[in-house]
Amino acid sequence: MWSSSQASTRGVVEMGRVEAGPSHFPKRPAPRNPARINLSRTHAVKPCAAGEHSGISVKCNLGWSPQPSPDLRQHFRGYSSASEAVLTSQSDFRKLFVGNEKIGVLLLNLGGPETLDDVQPFLFNLFADPDIIRLPRLFRFLQKPLAQFISVVRAPKSKEGYASIGGGSPLRQITDAQGEALREALCEKDVPAKVYVGMRYWHPFTEEAIEQIKRDGITKLVVLPLYPQFSISTSGSSLRLLESIFREDEYLVNMQHTVIPSWYQREGYIKAMATLIENELTKFPEPQKVMIFFSAHGVPLAYVEEAGDPYKAEMEECIDLIMEELEKRGITNPCTLAYQSRVGPVEWLKPYTDETIVELGQKGVKSLLAVPISFVSEHIETLEEIDVEYKELALESGIKNWGRVPALGCEPTFISDLADAVIESLPYVGAMAVSNLEARQSLVPLGSVEELLAAYDSKRDELPPPVIVWEWGWTKSAETWNGRAAMLAVLVLLVLEVTTGEGFLHQWGILPLFR
């Protein structure tokens, strides 16, 4: 399990930054377990494309190389440190990591309805997930009927939200564009690879992407969730699905793969985020007085406190790194972090975005720049929840100047850095245990689907789901539903008493007898 000591020593934000709640991000934590690897600083596998220094534009051959590939596991056993495994030439790289292998990259994302007609079936897929609504084992057969009922009830309200942003989520279109940009970036770095998109709750589903991977004969697969920070509720959900698919398919069992679980600490990502923030600050009348407001998607508190989900620690370190980059550019604005998009009765990470906005207004903050830190694509949480709901709340709370940093999308520095992350992960696709390498580590190490789930998702069945329909025992959920049942029973009895003129209340003289 992830150790809480890796993120427990987190100090108060530096002097000059306004405090608006308990979630101000900390100073960077002390060095972590050296047995875990940070891909961005492991080795220098950065082959240049032909013609890079001569200025000649060379197209990449997307066919698979016929060169034989040596056994990478045997190759790397000969090295005692990462520095000895540095590859200095393009030919060495192709020989070792490409060869006659067919390399694939699987991008994982949530998915979203593309039209208003897709909203209800999308919601059905969402609520049919046992991780969203968890029923007692005896009533598991009601999962899909219940999901159908909830999706039908909630669809009209959800359609209003999607209608306000153009009639559907742009997530698939943006993710497809990111996939194509990543393929081109890999091509320019002389790594022919095919990029696939697998969504959790809408087309193209992860299962569809896997089927295409099999048809294409991919032999080495890099799984890249498009969530900068790892969480068992986002990346973990997609990995659980992959695990079930892999387990049932002999081809997939034999296909070598690795997962890049998080990449929040990568230099290219940090620089791209800092540049977007810097650009938006210039649009304010007094840029130096703007509060930088990081808004991250929330997760249930139990995931962090009971299951050791590293999401909160990774989020806080990510913001710390971005602010350090901004300080290098002479930008020392105050900042804070809050969490949005909570659902259901369980407690989520705090402070909440809406409450923090009100608090900032009460403290006299007049200029606010919202930064959707956990999103790399525009979708309903940015276009409707932040741009409409939170903006209106900010203006009502006394904040006069509002701005919002756009999602990264296909920002060139970001895409190039993702390509580097893929390239740097290739030596570990079935090649060796990365724990032997010495480097600055991320909170979640590189690993296979099974390894990551075993380390970070072992307590999933013990955690409350975000939406609780029923739960046995003396719990808040049971208490809520028992209360509702009791109120309904009292209401029914009153109606029967009044309409029939008979019952306990009449017998006791509380209600008059009449027929």
Secondary structure, 3 states (H helix, E strand, C coil): CCCHHHCCCCCCCCCCCCCCCCCCCCCCCCCCCCCCCCHHHCCCCCCCCCCCCCCCCCCCCCCCCCCCCCCHHHHHCCCCCHHHHCCCCHHHHHHHHHCCCCEEEEEEECCCCCCHHHHHHHHHHHHCCCCCECCCHHHHHHHHHHHHHHHHHHHHHHHHHHHHCCCCCCHHHHHHHHHHHHHHHHHHCCCCCEEEEEECCCCCEHHHHHHHHHHCCCCEEEEEECCCCCCCCCHHHHHHHHHHHHHCCHHHHHCEEEECCCCCCCHHHHHHHHHHHHHHHCCCCCHHHCEEEEEEECCEHHHHHCCCCCHHHHHHHHHHHHHHHHHHCCCCCCEEEEEECCCCCCCECCCEHHHHHHHHHHCCCCEEEEEECCCCCCCHHHHHHHHHHHHHHHHHCCCCEEEECCCCCCCHHHHHHHHHHHHHHHHHCCCCCHHHCCCCCCCCCCECHHHHHHHHCCCHHHCCCCECCCCCCCCHHHHHHHHHHHHHHHHHHHHHHHHHCCCHHHHCCCCCCCC
